[in-house]
Amino acid sequence: MTPIRTIEWTVDKADRLVPGHVRMIDQTLLPGELVFLEIRDVRDMWKAVKTLKVRGAPAIGVAAAMGVVLAAQSAGAQTGAELVEEVNRAADYLATSRPTAVNLFWALDRMRTLAQRNAHLPVADLVLALAREAVRIFEEDVGMCRAIGRYGADLLRDGQAILTHCNAGGLATTRYGTALAPVYVAHEQGKRIHVYVDETRPLLQGARLTAWELMRAGIETTLICDNTAAFVMKQGLIDAVLVGADRIAANGDTANKIGTYGVALLAKAHDIPFYVLAPTSTFDLSLRSGDEIPIEERDPGEVTNGFGKPTAPAGVPVYSPAFDVTPGGLISAIICEKGVLRPPLEDSLRLMS
Ligand code: MRU
């Protein structure tokens, strides 16, 4: 199991939860350097989320909740009502960092609700309650990922190989990951699972992050270019596809890293099960279908000048959505902390909720 703590709340004085700051891995520097950042200001947290220093749906939910605490503890509010206003301002601001992963909005809503319900408390007690809520969101995520790992591991047999896209591992969550959690649990159970890792253009989360954390955990790993996925499936090398999610609509349509939809189509064509693994904090059952999921577009420079090297003619028009939507009909099952949801996904999601 990966012992890496992607993000955590760190106290400034040993016996008190607040004041504190956020300690997180700068994921943009991996795999070259393992650098921990100390974030003490809500604006720095916004930048860290926007620039993918912290990324992955569950991790940015935790980051946003902790960002609200950073704003609250330095607000200088005199009354509970003033602090609630500050919490709402910080939450509105953090909500503008990235649009697709619903975990961010889910965590911010929890922080707003907690502040509103406790507005009568003295300011210091309200700040403490907010910090406790952020830590609770962190701890719940650890538990949810662990449960996903247990349900997912039951679907994997010794000697099997899976393919994954992007990074939905420990780095993208608080600890075990979602798509990679079953691999870590299976590894603990003594099963040998081989992981084929899509490199994941343009920001290479697969190559830079997934391959890094799997190798660190001693899991057999093979990196492939994104355009190799069809060929390894055709060669019979893949037993299942495991991916994470950024938002799941009521009909099972799932937003995840750009390229996931293509992998799902390939899995269907080769009769390979395609599993989505995500905590219920990634479910957005208020949306009827994936058509309503807002899709983030990224800076063209990430495609034309990735990692500082020009790879396209200057000025070429670029379209760079960060996510795509896999129709629920291509998904064999959604695995969340409550169990394995099978098609028809619309019914399974409704019953579960
Ligand atoms: O742009 P990113 O790196 O934040 O995209 C991340 C993904 O698409 C992950 O697969 C998803 O957030 C699930 S993480 C458990």
Boltz pocket constraint, residues with backbone or C-beta under 6 A from the ligand:
constraints:
  - pocket:
      binder: B
      contacts: [[A, 52], [A, 55], [A, 56], [A, 57], [A, 58], [A, 101], [A, 165], [A, 166], [A, 167], [A, 168], [A, 169], [A, 172], [A, 173], [A, 177], [A, 178], [A, 179], [A, 205], [A, 243], [A, 244], [A, 245], [A, 246], [A, 256], [A, 257], [A, 258], [A, 277], [A, 322]]
      max_distance: 6.0
